[in-house]
Amino acid sequence: MAPALAGKVALVTGAGRGIGRAVALALAAEGAAVALAARTRADLAAVAAGIRDAGGRALAVPADVTQDPEVDALVEQVTAELGRLDILVTAAGTAAFGPFADSKGAAWEAMLAVNLRAVMTCCRAVLPAMLRQGNGTILTIASIAAKRALPGSAVYTATKAGVVGFSRVLAEELRAHGVRVGVLVPGAVDTPLWDALGSTPPRELMLRPEDVARAAVLMASLPPHASLEELTLLPAGGIL
């Protein structure tokens, strides 16, 4: 039996580490050619090497997804070198936590730029190729913070709730055009994002990036007549 995503081309943002890295590896394992986007060249090179060593096809493109011209150039390069674009996974993200009264505007701007605006920019950039093909799958990565009130996460929550709302509307707009839009809503995931945040929930009880990647593969590999538009994935250990 052929791999579930054989012949498909995927673009994953935030692919250098964490959820993005795991998703890129999982999509490649299912036969997709994967374009990897992130700001850190060394991280991208390591992920690309892992895919190629396993017999897969990878294209590493350093890019800052908060910069519209870089996103447009990224998508242009992917379609030029890999021939098409079937799957987009927006996994780039950033976070800062603490009481809102103590928060700073610079932290708000960073989260809004990466977690929300860049998602919208990437989605808009891939649509011409997907609409020409008459098919495609867009998967955005939100957070359980979009569903539950977690003190200390006000601005982060706003960005992730924005991703959920944006994805729902985009799904309706694109349904008749053969382009599926789904949003993944994971609980706490043990990624490098937590490294700089000091006190954290028990990381051994969190989801693993590979858990989220399995959900992404499921959403991307459904047959064309089916669309899984929202999936909430929580740790089983009683934490968010």
C-alpha beads as a LAMMPS data file, in Angstrom:
LAMMPS data file: protein, C-alpha beads

240 atoms
239 bonds

1 atom types
1 bond types

-500.0 500.0 xlo xhi
-500.0 500.0 ylo yhi
-500.0 500.0 zlo zhi

Masses

1 110.0

Atoms # bond

1 1 1 0.000 0.000 0.000
2 1 1 1.299 3.452 -0.931
3 1 1 1.962 5.915 1.896
4 1 1 -1.079 8.028 2.742
5 1 1 0.440 11.259 1.415
6 1 1 2.449 9.951 -1.527
7 1 1 2.711 12.562 -4.259
8 1 1 1.640 15.404 -1.982
9 1 1 3.657 18.521 -1.203
10 1 1 3.426 20.051 2.274
11 1 1 4.682 23.341 3.693
12 1 1 5.249 23.492 7.458
13 1 1 6.079 26.734 9.241
14 1 1 7.941 26.630 12.538
15 1 1 9.469 23.415 11.219
16 1 1 12.813 23.748 12.978
17 1 1 11.691 22.395 16.335
18 1 1 8.761 21.480 18.545
19 1 1 5.385 20.758 16.987
20 1 1 6.454 21.971 13.543
21 1 1 9.446 19.645 13.460
22 1 1 7.353 16.664 14.531
23 1 1 4.662 17.441 11.960
24 1 1 7.221 17.794 9.173
25 1 1 8.810 14.443 10.029
26 1 1 5.414 12.743 10.248
27 1 1 4.194 14.114 6.919
28 1 1 7.426 13.035 5.259
29 1 1 7.086 9.546 6.764
30 1 1 3.693 9.321 5.053
31 1 1 5.218 10.103 1.669
32 1 1 4.827 13.880 1.337
33 1 1 7.603 16.079 0.007
34 1 1 7.982 18.647 2.775
35 1 1 9.073 22.265 2.568
36 1 1 10.419 23.436 5.916
37 1 1 10.205 27.076 6.969
38 1 1 11.679 28.708 10.080
39 1 1 14.145 31.451 10.942
40 1 1 17.026 29.280 12.199
41 1 1 19.012 27.715 9.376
42 1 1 20.758 25.130 11.555
43 1 1 17.463 23.783 12.890
44 1 1 16.006 23.511 9.392
45 1 1 19.108 21.776 8.077
46 1 1 18.910 19.166 10.833
47 1 1 15.237 18.406 10.161
48 1 1 15.817 18.257 6.409
49 1 1 18.739 15.879 6.913
50 1 1 16.589 13.614 9.070
51 1 1 13.905 13.456 6.385
52 1 1 16.402 12.752 3.623
53 1 1 18.226 10.125 5.670
54 1 1 14.907 8.309 6.032
55 1 1 14.428 8.345 2.265
56 1 1 12.122 11.358 2.094
57 1 1 12.227 14.622 0.179
58 1 1 12.738 17.944 1.958
59 1 1 13.268 21.557 0.963
60 1 1 14.596 23.876 3.689
61 1 1 13.724 27.555 3.226
62 1 1 14.797 29.980 5.978
63 1 1 12.034 32.559 6.335
64 1 1 10.479 34.943 8.833
65 1 1 6.738 34.387 8.527
66 1 1 5.994 37.777 10.110
67 1 1 7.350 39.417 6.947
68 1 1 4.847 39.311 4.078
69 1 1 7.425 39.482 1.245
70 1 1 9.321 36.544 2.754
71 1 1 6.120 34.487 2.948
72 1 1 5.285 35.248 -0.681
73 1 1 8.817 34.319 -1.750
74 1 1 8.630 31.130 0.330
75 1 1 5.454 29.927 -1.358
76 1 1 6.787 30.886 -4.793
77 1 1 9.940 28.843 -4.183
78 1 1 7.998 25.830 -2.919
79 1 1 5.692 25.705 -5.919
80 1 1 8.567 26.331 -8.339
81 1 1 10.836 23.610 -6.915
82 1 1 8.288 21.013 -5.788
83 1 1 5.681 21.591 -8.472
84 1 1 2.549 22.057 -6.379
85 1 1 1.324 22.729 -2.858
86 1 1 -1.227 20.445 -1.222
87 1 1 -0.855 20.953 2.528
88 1 1 -0.050 23.938 4.735
89 1 1 0.576 23.516 8.461
90 1 1 1.095 26.760 10.390
91 1 1 3.092 25.677 13.437
92 1 1 5.219 28.761 14.098
93 1 1 4.385 30.240 17.499
94 1 1 5.614 32.216 20.465
95 1 1 4.363 32.802 24.009
96 1 1 4.794 35.014 27.044
97 1 1 2.825 34.385 30.233
98 1 1 2.074 36.410 33.346
99 1 1 -0.541 38.762 34.794
100 1 1 -1.964 41.040 32.120
101 1 1 -1.479 44.084 34.353
102 1 1 2.275 43.483 34.220
103 1 1 2.477 42.727 30.500
104 1 1 4.271 44.878 27.930
105 1 1 3.150 45.991 24.505
106 1 1 6.233 44.514 22.845
107 1 1 5.221 41.041 24.033
108 1 1 1.687 41.583 22.724
109 1 1 3.019 42.609 19.327
110 1 1 5.290 39.571 19.054
111 1 1 2.486 37.128 19.837
112 1 1 -0.001 38.863 17.564
113 1 1 2.542 38.929 14.743
114 1 1 3.626 35.284 14.946
115 1 1 0.597 33.479 16.340
116 1 1 -2.158 35.220 14.417
117 1 1 -1.128 37.579 11.646
118 1 1 1.492 35.212 10.227
119 1 1 -1.090 32.427 10.106
120 1 1 -3.368 34.654 8.059
121 1 1 -0.517 35.722 5.782
122 1 1 0.579 32.143 5.120
123 1 1 -2.962 31.020 4.383
124 1 1 -3.498 33.852 1.931
125 1 1 -0.186 33.111 0.218
126 1 1 -0.958 29.429 -0.474
127 1 1 -4.513 29.954 -1.688
128 1 1 -3.756 30.834 -5.322
129 1 1 -1.954 27.501 -5.823
130 1 1 -4.604 25.478 -3.984
131 1 1 -7.494 27.187 -5.770
132 1 1 -5.868 26.536 -9.149
133 1 1 -5.546 22.863 -8.233
134 1 1 -9.076 22.713 -6.899
135 1 1 -7.874 21.018 -3.732
136 1 1 -5.675 21.465 -0.685
137 1 1 -5.594 21.169 3.080
138 1 1 -4.758 23.982 5.509
139 1 1 -4.098 23.062 9.145
140 1 1 -3.632 25.793 11.730
141 1 1 -2.251 25.117 15.209
142 1 1 -4.211 26.816 17.994
143 1 1 -4.167 25.966 21.722
144 1 1 -6.490 24.812 24.468
145 1 1 -6.025 28.361 25.781
146 1 1 -8.521 29.354 23.085
147 1 1 -11.169 27.222 24.837
148 1 1 -10.411 27.555 28.552
149 1 1 -9.573 30.551 30.709
150 1 1 -5.985 30.115 31.895
151 1 1 -4.816 32.958 34.168
152 1 1 -1.629 34.547 32.915
153 1 1 -2.333 33.843 29.249
154 1 1 -4.639 36.710 28.239
155 1 1 -2.816 37.892 25.115
156 1 1 -1.666 34.411 24.090
157 1 1 -5.286 33.271 24.455
158 1 1 -6.479 36.156 22.287
159 1 1 -4.115 35.132 19.493
160 1 1 -5.082 31.471 19.622
161 1 1 -8.813 32.217 19.858
162 1 1 -8.270 34.382 16.812
163 1 1 -6.751 31.426 14.965
164 1 1 -9.776 29.267 15.805
165 1 1 -12.261 31.906 14.634
166 1 1 -10.250 32.685 11.510
167 1 1 -10.013 28.995 10.593
168 1 1 -13.746 28.459 11.005
169 1 1 -14.597 31.283 8.636
170 1 1 -11.910 30.297 6.133
171 1 1 -13.275 26.746 6.089
172 1 1 -16.695 28.071 5.104
173 1 1 -15.278 30.354 2.424
174 1 1 -13.225 27.578 0.810
175 1 1 -15.543 24.592 1.233
176 1 1 -17.044 24.882 -2.253
177 1 1 -13.598 25.231 -3.822
178 1 1 -12.168 21.898 -2.658
179 1 1 -9.792 23.400 -0.081
180 1 1 -10.181 22.017 3.445
181 1 1 -9.339 24.045 6.544
182 1 1 -8.849 22.450 9.944
183 1 1 -7.626 23.708 13.292
184 1 1 -5.750 21.611 15.837
185 1 1 -6.363 22.611 19.463
186 1 1 -3.732 20.892 21.634
187 1 1 -3.318 21.135 25.359
188 1 1 0.116 21.609 26.887
189 1 1 2.842 20.144 24.668
190 1 1 6.394 19.509 25.866
191 1 1 8.344 21.715 23.455
192 1 1 11.269 24.159 23.724
193 1 1 8.708 26.961 24.069
194 1 1 8.598 26.193 27.798
195 1 1 12.369 26.401 28.282
196 1 1 12.474 30.141 28.911
197 1 1 9.255 30.403 30.906
198 1 1 10.539 29.398 34.342
199 1 1 7.865 27.631 36.394
200 1 1 5.762 25.324 34.206
201 1 1 3.255 22.526 34.651
202 1 1 4.910 19.081 34.967
203 1 1 6.384 18.564 31.532
204 1 1 6.365 14.794 31.860
205 1 1 2.551 14.978 31.932
206 1 1 2.295 17.055 28.766
207 1 1 1.556 15.884 25.260
208 1 1 4.535 15.114 23.049
209 1 1 4.988 16.918 19.727
210 1 1 4.603 13.537 18.023
211 1 1 1.077 13.258 19.444
212 1 1 0.087 16.473 17.710
213 1 1 1.835 15.320 14.537
214 1 1 -0.262 12.147 14.439
215 1 1 -3.403 14.260 14.614
216 1 1 -2.118 16.482 11.793
217 1 1 -1.446 13.445 9.595
218 1 1 -4.963 12.185 10.275
219 1 1 -6.492 15.499 9.234
220 1 1 -4.310 15.792 6.128
221 1 1 -4.775 12.216 4.936
222 1 1 -8.548 11.947 5.039
223 1 1 -10.146 11.265 1.639
224 1 1 -11.207 14.329 -0.353
225 1 1 -14.886 13.961 0.517
226 1 1 -14.178 14.258 4.269
227 1 1 -12.933 17.180 6.332
228 1 1 -11.984 17.172 10.007
229 1 1 -12.299 20.859 10.788
230 1 1 -11.483 20.997 14.501
231 1 1 -9.682 18.531 16.731
232 1 1 -8.956 19.027 20.437
233 1 1 -6.117 16.945 21.813
234 1 1 -5.459 16.893 25.575
235 1 1 -2.907 15.201 27.827
236 1 1 -4.395 12.234 29.643
237 1 1 -2.633 13.136 32.905
238 1 1 -5.139 15.663 34.175
239 1 1 -3.359 18.879 33.145
240 1 1 -4.210 21.208 30.323

Bonds

1 1 1 2
2 1 2 3
3 1 3 4
4 1 4 5
5 1 5 6
6 1 6 7
7 1 7 8
8 1 8 9
9 1 9 10
10 1 10 11
11 1 11 12
12 1 12 13
13 1 13 14
14 1 14 15
15 1 15 16
16 1 16 17
17 1 17 18
18 1 18 19
19 1 19 20
20 1 20 21
21 1 21 22
22 1 22 23
23 1 23 24
24 1 24 25
25 1 25 26
26 1 26 27
27 1 27 28
28 1 28 29
29 1 29 30
30 1 30 31
31 1 31 32
32 1 32 33
33 1 33 34
34 1 34 35
35 1 35 36
36 1 36 37
37 1 37 38
38 1 38 39
39 1 39 40
40 1 40 41
41 1 41 42
42 1 42 43
43 1 43 44
44 1 44 45
45 1 45 46
46 1 46 47
47 1 47 48
48 1 48 49
49 1 49 50
50 1 50 51
51 1 51 52
52 1 52 53
53 1 53 54
54 1 54 55
55 1 55 56
56 1 56 57
57 1 57 58
58 1 58 59
59 1 59 60
60 1 60 61
61 1 61 62
62 1 62 63
63 1 63 64
64 1 64 65
65 1 65 66
66 1 66 67
67 1 67 68
68 1 68 69
69 1 69 70
70 1 70 71
71 1 71 72
72 1 72 73
73 1 73 74
74 1 74 75
75 1 75 76
76 1 76 77
77 1 77 78
78 1 78 79
79 1 79 80
80 1 80 81
81 1 81 82
82 1 82 83
83 1 83 84
84 1 84 85
85 1 85 86
86 1 86 87
87 1 87 88
88 1 88 89
89 1 89 90
90 1 90 91
91 1 91 92
92 1 92 93
93 1 93 94
94 1 94 95
95 1 95 96
96 1 96 97
97 1 97 98
98 1 98 99
99 1 99 100
100 1 100 101
101 1 101 102
102 1 102 103
103 1 103 104
104 1 104 105
105 1 105 106
106 1 106 107
107 1 107 108
108 1 108 109
109 1 109 110
110 1 110 111
111 1 111 112
112 1 112 113
113 1 113 114
114 1 114 115
115 1 115 116
116 1 116 117
117 1 117 118
118 1 118 119
119 1 119 120
120 1 120 121
121 1 121 122
122 1 122 123
123 1 123 124
124 1 124 125
125 1 125 126
126 1 126 127
127 1 127 128
128 1 128 129
129 1 129 130
130 1 130 131
131 1 131 132
132 1 132 133
133 1 133 134
134 1 134 135
135 1 135 136
136 1 136 137
137 1 137 138
138 1 138 139
139 1 139 140
140 1 140 141
141 1 141 142
142 1 142 143
143 1 143 144
144 1 144 145
145 1 145 146
146 1 146 147
147 1 147 148
148 1 148 149
149 1 149 150
150 1 150 151
151 1 151 152
152 1 152 153
153 1 153 154
154 1 154 155
155 1 155 156
156 1 156 157
157 1 157 158
158 1 158 159
159 1 159 160
160 1 160 161
161 1 161 162
162 1 162 163
163 1 163 164
164 1 164 165
165 1 165 166
166 1 166 167
167 1 167 168
168 1 168 169
169 1 169 170
170 1 170 171
171 1 171 172
172 1 172 173
173 1 173 174
174 1 174 175
175 1 175 176
176 1 176 177
177 1 177 178
178 1 178 179
179 1 179 180
180 1 180 181
181 1 181 182
182 1 182 183
183 1 183 184
184 1 184 185
185 1 185 186
186 1 186 187
187 1 187 188
188 1 188 189
189 1 189 190
190 1 190 191
191 1 191 192
192 1 192 193
193 1 193 194
194 1 194 195
195 1 195 196
196 1 196 197
197 1 197 198
198 1 198 199
199 1 199 200
200 1 200 201
201 1 201 202
202 1 202 203
203 1 203 204
204 1 204 205
205 1 205 206
206 1 206 207
207 1 207 208
208 1 208 209
209 1 209 210
210 1 210 211
211 1 211 212
212 1 212 213
213 1 213 214
214 1 214 215
215 1 215 216
216 1 216 217
217 1 217 218
218 1 218 219
219 1 219 220
220 1 220 221
221 1 221 222
222 1 222 223
223 1 223 224
224 1 224 225
225 1 225 226
226 1 226 227
227 1 227 228
228 1 228 229
229 1 229 230
230 1 230 231
231 1 231 232
232 1 232 233
233 1 233 234
234 1 234 235
235 1 235 236
236 1 236 237
237 1 237 238
238 1 238 239
239 1 239 240
